[in-house]
Amino acid sequence: MSLFEKIKKYWPFGGHKMRAIGFEHALTIDQPNVFIEKNILQPTPDNYELLVKVFASAINPVDTKMRHTYKEDGQFRILGFDATGEVVAVGKDVSKFEIGDLVYYAGVQINQGANAQYQVVNESLVGYAPVKLSVAETAAMPLTAITAVEILQSFSLEVTENAGIGKSIFILNGAGGVGSTLIQLAKYLGLTVITTASRPESVTWVKSLGADYILDYHQDLHEQLVQIKYEKVDYIAMLQDTNKYWALALAAIKPFGRIASIVETSGPVDIGPLKNIGAQFNWVFMFAKGNYGVNMSSQGDALNKIAELLDNNVIQSTLTKTYKGLNVDNIKQATQDVESGHMMGKVVILHDEESL
């Protein structure tokens, strides 16, 4: 297909409308109009942006947090920070992608999200979609995979086979979206993986992903670490309730070890005890790069690496549930799944059933 033919086929001529699911008020999930559907103007890509026809999007805890804390009452907001789709238009300075490319990405918080027919995204944040996965399987991966990679990088570990051999990682909340990806990447790096789970289905899930030791978070976790002879570990990934597990992290981290958290604190935490053992603490927030325009291409690079690992069956998609059709009911149901606190892996909205 020639460039002219591609443009003729895909270019969304000015003034076109698109369907989008969003909200205007910070309502709880049980209220009837928590999400609404609107027809709005299709966005137009800026110089370094792609316009993507979205095939599927995923729901994450960040969607819920952003809705609960929404301050722009009455302004239509589209969530959705995982997407896969096809490039249908490009900005004049785009160099990495062409019309017709299949891509996946997580986007940025400060822009409208992917729960719509089309979305614009900076090309630096985008990766080529894995070729062996379904649309839904692909859409489950971007946000959690980037977060998992950035956690490992905060430990000075690159995503290279056996890069962490001989070391140990303790992952608090291994069955969630980030944990499910982090377990797999940690095993690829050769780390001994210790994680937490309680329900039988969660235990089975994290075991299938490669966890070496699974601790019951309803019981004393430090005592369980002692029992498995990992009283001290090299790395700790806090994916749940930083305040609740901070004392445990201080007790369990080795001298010169590293702790990373993706969960905001509800009160101060004392990092003083880390000083005398030379240990470090880092926040990991994958949206920071896109929100502030810092080193954004590292996220596109991470997605290309993840696509390679997925296509080579080194890791698997963390998709566990799919809703078919971009509509209010499906967005609400998927959000309820996430808000339940018992979601394993990821839930995805397939925008068009024919894309499955």
Number of C-alpha atoms within 10 A of each C-alpha: 8 7 10 8 10 15 16 11 13 15 15 17 9 10 11 11 15 14 16 27 26 25 23 19 20 19 16 13 17 9 8 11 15 17 23 19 17 14 12 14 14 21 18 19 19 16 13 17 24 28 26 28 23 26 29 34 33 34 27 26 13 14 19 19 12 14 21 14 11 16 12 11 11 10 12 18 22 22 26 26 25 26 34 31 28 21 24 22 24 26 17 12 11 18 12 12 19 16 19 18 14 21 25 34 30 31 28 22 17 10 16 20 26 32 31 28 20 25 25 26 24 24 25 24 24 29 26 22 27 23 14 14 15 13 26 29 24 30 34 31 32 29 24 24 28 26 23 28 25 23 27 23 13 18 21 12 15 15 20 13 14 14 16 22 14 11 15 20 27 29 26 24 23 32 30 27 27 26 29 29 26 27 29 22 25 29 22 20 21 18 24 22 23 24 25 22 22 16 10 8 12 21 20 15 20 28 18 11 21 19 24 14 18 22 21 14 14 9 10 11 17 17 12 17 19 12 10 11 10 19 16 21 23 22 27 27 27 25 20 18 16 21 17 12 14 18 13 13 23 18 14 22 23 20 16 14 21 23 25 23 21 20 15 14 13 10 7 7 12 10 12 9 11 20 11 9 13 12 19 18 15 14 15 21 15 23 20 14 16 22 14 11 13 10 13 20 18 16 27 23 17 22 28 19 19 26 25 18 16 20 16 12 11 14 20 19 20 26 20 15 18 19 20 17 17 23 21 18 15 19 25 20 15 21 19 16 18 22 16 8 10 12 18 22 25 28 27 29 29 27 23 14 13 9 13 14
